[in-house]
């Protein structure tokens, strides 16, 4: 089991990590953040809308199951959004430097950190 600060520290140790936060997607509010690279509070609010829209689309299409993660790839960055399976209404958000990161390894590590998160 891991608390917010421990989880943020672990996320920032992932190769290429620039910034990270844990977000309540119902309100768009940040519960904790570390690093930078982007305005994490603004990103949290915007990505809360992304998560809610995807969930609504899945419901409209009658798609069962949960979102594992949402990946947004930009020219120089990768953004990973991972809804928490154990803490309803929360997601982990990680911004990676594309040139310094390994996407497969980062996704795996985020999954492990999310699984230990206890809020």
PyMOL commands that set and color helices and strands:
alter all, ss='L'
color gray80, all
select helices_A, chain A and resi 4-12+40-60+98-100+103-116
alter helices_A, ss='H'
color red, helices_A
select strands_A, chain A and resi 17-24+29-35+70-73+77-83+90-97
alter strands_A, ss='S'
color yellow, strands_A
deselect
rebuild
show_as cartoon
